[in-house]
Amino acid sequence: MKKTISFLLLSFCAIVVWAAPPQYAVKLAQAGNPNGLNDLGAYYESEGDYKKAAQYYWQAADKGLALAQYNLAELLLKARQYT
């Protein structure tokens, strides 16, 4: 059980680099899918567009996606450190 939990936590910490927004995420986000919205938030965060990232994270978090809530909180905490 402990190894499974550790693996799950590590799988959420992966850093992803994209050249363009993933098409699957764009299609899912257009349909209102919270996972697609969260993935677009991650894309824009990796590109340094924190305003757009926050908007997508917010939309996904508002739909109840816990990972998006966490990502939004992390993004806001990072922004607070630099103000």
C-alpha positions as CSV (number, residue, x, y, z in Angstrom):
1,M,0.0,0.0,0.0
2,K,2.8,2.4,0.9
3,K,4.6,1.8,-2.3
4,T,1.5,2.4,-4.4
5,I,0.8,5.8,-2.7
6,S,4.4,6.8,-3.2
7,F,4.2,5.9,-6.9
8,L,1.0,7.8,-7.3
9,L,2.5,10.9,-5.7
10,L,5.6,10.7,-8.0
11,S,3.5,10.3,-11.1
12,F,1.8,13.7,-10.4
13,C,5.1,15.5,-10.1
14,A,6.3,14.9,-13.7
15,I,7.5,17.9,-15.6
16,V,6.1,18.0,-19.1
17,V,7.4,20.2,-21.9
18,W,5.2,20.9,-24.9
19,A,6.0,22.8,-28.2
20,A,2.3,23.7,-28.7
21,P,-0.9,23.1,-26.7
22,P,-1.8,19.4,-26.9
23,Q,-4.7,19.0,-29.3
24,Y,-6.4,16.5,-27.1
25,A,-6.4,19.0,-24.3
26,V,-7.8,21.8,-26.5
27,K,-10.6,19.5,-27.6
28,L,-11.4,18.4,-24.1
29,A,-11.2,22.0,-22.8
30,Q,-13.6,23.2,-25.5
31,A,-16.0,20.5,-24.3
32,G,-15.7,21.7,-20.7
33,N,-13.7,18.7,-19.5
34,P,-11.8,19.6,-16.3
35,N,-8.8,17.4,-17.2
36,G,-8.4,19.2,-20.5
37,L,-8.7,22.5,-18.8
38,N,-6.0,21.5,-16.2
39,D,-3.7,20.3,-19.0
40,L,-4.0,23.6,-20.8
41,G,-3.2,25.3,-17.6
42,A,-0.1,23.2,-17.2
43,Y,0.9,24.0,-20.8
44,Y,0.5,27.8,-20.3
45,E,2.3,27.6,-17.0
46,S,5.3,25.9,-18.6
47,E,5.3,28.6,-21.3
48,G,5.4,31.3,-18.6
49,D,1.9,32.7,-19.3
50,Y,0.7,32.6,-15.7
51,K,-2.4,34.6,-16.3
52,K,-3.8,32.1,-18.9
53,A,-2.6,29.2,-16.7
54,A,-4.5,30.5,-13.7
55,Q,-7.6,31.0,-15.8
56,Y,-7.6,27.4,-17.0
57,Y,-6.7,26.0,-13.6
58,W,-9.5,28.1,-12.1
59,Q,-12.1,26.7,-14.6
60,A,-11.0,23.1,-13.9
61,A,-10.9,23.7,-10.1
62,D,-14.4,25.2,-10.3
63,K,-15.6,21.9,-11.8
64,G,-14.2,20.0,-8.8
65,L,-10.9,18.6,-10.1
66,A,-8.6,18.3,-7.1
67,L,-5.4,18.4,-9.1
68,A,-6.4,21.7,-10.7
69,Q,-7.2,23.1,-7.2
70,Y,-3.7,22.1,-6.1
71,N,-2.1,23.5,-9.3
72,L,-3.9,26.8,-8.9
73,A,-2.9,27.1,-5.2
74,E,0.7,26.4,-6.1
75,L,0.6,29.0,-8.9
76,L,-0.9,31.6,-6.6
77,L,1.7,30.8,-3.9
78,K,4.5,31.2,-6.4
79,A,3.1,34.6,-7.5
80,R,2.8,35.7,-3.9
81,Q,6.5,35.0,-3.4
82,Y,7.5,37.4,-6.1
83,T,5.3,40.3,-5.2
